């Protein structure tokens, strides 16, 4: 088992938004960071901005060949992975240029496109688990490795069951429920891995202005990245945690499932 002090991380969807901020913070804290990006040129620009500890890796998590190539690259260059940050996600698969309100309106369960639901869940749920499965062997090759998956408080059944939740109407069948499914699968993974030394964490950035919501979120990307950065850097959090921004979560920033 690798006990090398060099910490190696892979962040998916890291060329912009929360993923970029997390990758930047990891690099500043002496991680070698693989900047995962579907667009190679955008990934190269992001890695250049982050600095010498960043390495671009072209990665579409829905593409099995691309995932296998990424695993092979990390295997060849280091032979282990200290941290996997699952950040890549999409909010819809419909017409571009729509407002957040238009997207949410089209994602109500009574009228939601099943094809769009499958497309969003393929990225946010199935492919996120698939890339995690693919990197598990490398995560097992070092001590105290971690999996951090960027989710959303929007996926919390407890929060959405509360009629006083001001964001309740935004819980839709496509994006919102994909985060519920994501939470369930990765909580299951945390339970499976709890005696292996690999910790699994879920984290919500809050209502952050990113491409996911047509930049209509109320929080800046810098603020929204604070909790994902904290969780990504922390090595002493309890396995199976689900946390969010301090102004929205409970004690110790814990969010209810």
C-alpha positions as CSV (number, residue, x, y, z in Angstrom):
1,X,0.0,0.0,0.0
2,X,1.3,3.4,-1.0
3,X,2.1,5.7,2.0
4,X,3.9,8.4,-0.1
5,X,3.3,11.8,1.4
6,X,2.5,13.4,-1.9
7,X,-1.3,13.7,-2.0
8,X,-3.0,13.2,-5.4
9,X,-6.5,14.4,-6.2
10,X,-8.8,14.2,-9.2
11,X,-11.6,16.8,-9.5
12,X,-14.2,16.2,-12.1
13,X,-15.8,19.2,-13.8
14,X,-12.9,21.3,-12.6
15,X,-12.4,23.8,-15.4
16,X,-15.0,26.2,-14.0
17,X,-17.2,27.0,-11.0
18,X,-17.0,25.1,-7.7
19,X,-14.8,22.4,-9.3
20,X,-12.2,25.0,-10.3
21,X,-12.2,26.6,-6.8
22,X,-11.8,23.2,-5.1
23,X,-9.0,22.2,-7.5
24,X,-7.2,25.5,-6.9
25,X,-7.5,25.2,-3.1
26,X,-6.1,21.6,-3.2
27,X,-3.2,22.7,-5.3
28,X,-2.5,25.5,-2.9
29,X,-2.4,22.9,-0.1
30,X,0.3,20.8,-1.8
31,X,-1.9,18.3,-3.6
32,X,-1.1,17.3,-7.1
33,X,-4.5,17.9,-8.8
34,X,-5.8,16.4,-11.9
35,X,-8.2,19.0,-13.4
36,X,-10.9,17.0,-15.1
37,X,-12.6,18.7,-18.0
38,X,-14.7,17.6,-20.9
39,X,-13.2,20.3,-23.1
40,X,-9.4,19.9,-23.2
41,X,-8.6,23.5,-24.0
42,X,-10.7,24.8,-21.1
43,X,-9.0,22.3,-18.9
44,X,-5.6,23.4,-20.0
45,X,-6.5,27.0,-19.3
46,X,-7.8,26.2,-15.9
47,X,-4.7,24.1,-15.0
48,X,-2.4,26.9,-16.2
49,X,-4.2,29.4,-14.0
50,X,-4.0,27.0,-11.0
51,X,-0.3,26.6,-11.4
52,X,2.4,23.9,-11.3
53,X,0.6,21.4,-9.1
54,X,-2.3,21.1,-11.6
55,X,-2.4,18.6,-14.4
56,X,-5.2,18.6,-17.0
57,X,-7.0,15.4,-17.8
58,X,-9.7,15.3,-20.5
59,X,-12.6,13.6,-18.9
60,X,-16.3,13.2,-19.8
61,X,-17.6,11.1,-16.9
62,X,-20.4,9.6,-19.2
63,X,-17.7,8.2,-21.5
64,X,-16.4,4.9,-20.4
65,X,-13.3,5.1,-22.6
66,X,-12.5,8.5,-21.2
67,X,-12.9,7.3,-17.6
68,X,-10.7,4.2,-18.2
69,X,-8.1,6.5,-19.9
70,X,-8.1,8.8,-16.8
71,X,-7.6,5.8,-14.5
72,X,-4.8,4.5,-16.6
73,X,-3.1,7.9,-16.6
74,X,-3.2,8.2,-12.8
75,X,-2.1,4.6,-12.4
76,X,0.9,5.2,-14.7
77,X,2.0,8.5,-13.1
78,X,1.3,7.7,-9.4
79,X,-0.2,4.3,-8.9
80,X,-2.7,5.7,-6.3
81,X,-5.2,8.4,-5.7
82,X,-5.7,10.2,-2.3
83,X,-8.9,12.1,-3.1
84,X,-11.6,11.9,-5.7
85,X,-13.9,14.9,-5.9
86,X,-17.1,14.1,-7.8
87,X,-18.2,17.6,-8.9
88,X,-19.3,17.1,-12.6
89,X,-23.0,17.4,-13.0
90,X,-25.7,18.9,-15.2
91,X,-29.1,20.5,-14.3
92,X,-30.9,19.7,-17.5
93,X,-30.6,18.2,-21.0
94,X,-33.1,20.4,-22.8
95,X,-33.0,23.6,-24.8
96,X,-30.1,25.9,-23.9
97,X,-30.6,29.5,-22.9
98,X,-33.6,29.0,-20.7
99,X,-34.0,30.7,-17.3
100,X,-33.8,28.7,-14.1
101,X,-37.6,29.2,-13.7
102,X,-38.3,27.8,-17.2
103,X,-36.0,24.7,-16.5
104,X,-37.7,24.0,-13.2
105,X,-41.1,24.4,-14.7
106,X,-40.4,21.8,-17.3
107,X,-39.0,19.4,-14.7
108,X,-42.2,18.9,-12.7
109,X,-42.9,15.2,-12.3
110,X,-46.3,15.5,-14.1
111,X,-44.8,16.7,-17.3
112,X,-41.1,15.9,-17.1
113,X,-39.5,14.5,-20.2
114,X,-38.4,10.9,-19.4
115,X,-35.6,11.2,-22.0
116,X,-34.3,14.3,-20.2
117,X,-34.7,12.6,-16.8
118,X,-32.6,9.7,-18.0
119,X,-29.9,12.0,-19.5
120,X,-29.5,14.1,-16.3
121,X,-29.5,11.0,-14.0
122,X,-27.0,9.3,-16.3
123,X,-24.5,12.1,-15.5
124,X,-25.5,13.0,-12.0
125,X,-26.1,9.5,-10.6
126,X,-25.0,6.6,-12.8
127,X,-21.8,8.1,-14.3
128,X,-20.8,9.6,-10.9
129,X,-21.0,6.1,-9.4
130,X,-19.3,4.5,-12.4
131,X,-16.2,6.8,-12.2
132,X,-16.0,6.2,-8.4
133,X,-16.1,2.4,-9.0
134,X,-13.3,2.9,-11.6
135,X,-11.0,4.8,-9.2
136,X,-11.7,2.6,-6.1
137,X,-8.7,0.4,-6.8
138,X,-6.4,3.4,-6.8
139,X,-8.0,4.9,-3.7
140,X,-7.3,1.6,-1.9
141,X,-3.6,1.9,-2.7
142,X,-3.0,4.7,-0.2
143,X,-3.9,5.4,3.4
144,X,-6.7,7.7,4.5
145,X,-8.1,8.2,1.0
146,X,-11.4,10.0,0.6
147,X,-14.3,10.4,-1.8
148,X,-16.1,13.8,-1.8
149,X,-19.2,14.1,-3.9
150,X,-20.8,17.5,-4.5
151,X,-24.5,17.1,-4.0
152,X,-27.2,19.6,-3.0
153,X,-29.5,20.3,0.0
154,X,-32.2,20.3,-2.7
155,X,-31.8,16.5,-2.6
156,X,-32.7,16.3,1.1
157,X,-36.1,14.5,1.6
158,X,-36.3,15.8,5.2
159,X,-35.8,19.5,4.1
160,X,-38.3,19.1,1.2
161,X,-40.9,17.5,3.4
162,X,-41.0,20.6,5.5
163,X,-43.7,22.9,4.2
164,X,-41.8,25.9,5.6
165,X,-38.8,25.3,3.4
166,X,-38.7,28.4,1.1
167,X,-37.0,26.3,-1.6
168,X,-39.5,23.4,-1.5
169,X,-41.1,24.3,-4.9
170,X,-37.7,23.8,-6.6
171,X,-37.6,20.1,-5.7
172,X,-38.2,18.6,-9.1
173,X,-38.2,15.2,-10.6
174,X,-35.1,15.6,-12.8
175,X,-32.3,17.6,-11.1
176,X,-33.5,17.7,-7.5
177,X,-34.4,14.1,-7.3
178,X,-31.1,13.1,-9.0
179,X,-29.4,14.6,-6.0
180,X,-31.6,12.5,-3.7
181,X,-30.6,9.4,-5.6
182,X,-27.0,10.5,-5.5
183,X,-27.2,10.9,-1.7
184,X,-28.7,7.5,-1.3
185,X,-26.1,5.7,-3.4
186,X,-23.1,7.4,-1.8
187,X,-24.5,6.9,1.7
188,X,-24.7,3.2,0.8
189,X,-21.1,3.4,-0.4
190,X,-20.0,5.0,2.9
191,X,-21.6,2.2,4.8
192,X,-19.9,-0.4,2.5
193,X,-16.5,1.2,2.9
194,X,-16.7,2.2,6.6
195,X,-14.1,-0.5,7.7
196,X,-11.7,0.0,4.8
197,X,-10.1,3.4,5.7
198,X,-11.8,5.1,2.7
199,X,-14.1,7.9,3.8
200,X,-17.1,9.1,1.8
201,X,-18.5,12.6,2.2
202,X,-21.4,14.4,0.5
203,X,-21.4,18.2,0.5
204,X,-23.8,21.0,-0.7
205,X,-22.4,24.3,-2.0
206,X,-25.7,26.0,-1.4
207,X,-27.5,28.1,-3.9
208,X,-24.4,29.2,-5.8
209,X,-24.4,31.1,-9.0
210,X,-23.1,28.7,-11.6
211,X,-24.0,27.4,-15.0
212,X,-26.2,24.8,-13.3
213,X,-28.8,27.5,-12.5
214,X,-28.0,29.9,-15.3
215,X,-25.9,31.9,-12.8
216,X,-29.1,32.9,-11.0
217,X,-28.0,31.5,-7.6
218,X,-27.8,34.0,-4.7
219,X,-24.3,33.0,-3.5
220,X,-21.1,33.8,-5.3
221,X,-19.0,30.8,-6.5
222,X,-16.3,31.8,-4.0
223,X,-18.7,31.6,-1.1
224,X,-20.4,28.5,-2.4
225,X,-17.1,26.8,-2.7
226,X,-16.1,27.3,0.9
227,X,-17.8,24.2,2.3
228,X,-16.8,21.8,-0.6
229,X,-13.2,23.1,-0.1
230,X,-13.4,22.6,3.7
231,X,-14.7,19.0,3.2
232,X,-12.1,18.2,0.5
233,X,-9.2,19.3,2.7
234,X,-10.5,17.8,5.9
235,X,-9.2,14.4,6.9
236,X,-10.9,14.1,10.3
237,X,-14.6,14.3,9.3
238,X,-16.7,11.3,10.2
239,X,-17.4,8.9,7.3
240,X,-20.8,9.3,5.7
241,X,-21.1,13.0,6.4
242,X,-23.6,15.3,4.5
243,X,-22.8,19.0,5.1
244,X,-23.6,22.4,3.7
245,X,-23.1,26.1,4.2
246,X,-23.3,27.4,7.7
247,X,-26.2,29.7,7.0
248,X,-28.4,26.8,5.8
249,X,-27.3,23.8,7.8
250,X,-27.5,22.7,11.4
251,X,-24.9,22.1,14.1
252,X,-21.4,21.2,12.6
253,X,-22.9,22.2,9.2
254,X,-24.7,18.9,9.0
255,X,-27.6,18.5,6.6
256,X,-30.5,16.1,7.1
257,X,-30.9,13.3,4.6
